[in-house]
Amino acid sequence: MRWFNFGILLFVTLVLQMGVARLFGLGEQRVMPDLLLLVAVVLAFRGEQNSAMIACFFLGLAKDLTGQAVLGSYAIGFGLLGWIIVRARDLFYGEHPITLIMITLAAGFFVEQLVLAICLMKKVFSWDNYGVLTLSILFSAVLTAGLSPYGQWLLLKFHRWLGLPRRRSYGR
């Protein structure tokens, strides 16, 4: 992976997440798609093994620095997500959009529930709001999963710029 170009992608995605996506938030909870998670899933699914896991960790760290959660919780969640996807990606048929949608849906729900559990243990959030927060996490995961084929298409347009392989071919 070309790390300077990845840094530019990280910055652009962060600006889109913090600026544009917040304008289009839905409902009282301002539910919005998680563009950083979308980039992490696509990079973990398409990138080289070690580079993908490091990139997922840095995407999570960027979300930690701009969010309200406990520092490091998203970095741990995204890093764990990258590790799981890299280890299991040989099992999936990655050229089909339904596969990416289902993986992004599960990944979004898993990472956000992990971060919510860490925040509840640290008493950042109250247990009284657990149901409302879980429902907004589910809606955010659905929005992110719905955008995942478009995100993959866009990132694959820049595959040379990022140093990603065009097709899924993993060395052992």
C-alpha positions, 0 to 999 in steps of 0.5 A: 500500500502506498502510505502517503496516498492512504493518508490523503484518502484518510483525510478526505474520508474524515472530512466527508465523514465529519462534514458532509455525512453529518449534514445528511443525518437521519432522525433525532439521533442524526444516524449517518453512514460510517465512511471510515468503516466502509473504507476499512472493510474494503481495504481489509477485503482487497489489500495486502494482509499486513498493510490492510490490518495496519490501515484498519487500525489507523482508520479506527484511530482517526475515528477515535480522535474525532469521536466521543468514545473512549480513546482507542476503542475504535482503533481496537475495534477496527484493528480486530475487524481488519484481522477477522476480514483478512483471515476469513476473506478466502472464504467469501466470494468478493466480487459480488456486491451482496457479499460486501453488503453483508460483511459491512453490515455485520462489521458495522454492528460488531464494531459499534457494539464493541465500542458501546460496551467499552463506553458502558464499562467506562461509564461514558454512556448510561445503561438507560439509553442502551436500546436507543443507542443499539437501534441507532447503531443498527440503522447506521450499519444498514446505511453503511452497508447500503453504500458499500458497493459504491464505496468499493467501486470508488476505491477500485477506481483508485487501485493503482493510486493506493497500491491495491490489486485489481482482482482478489488474489492473495499470496499465501 
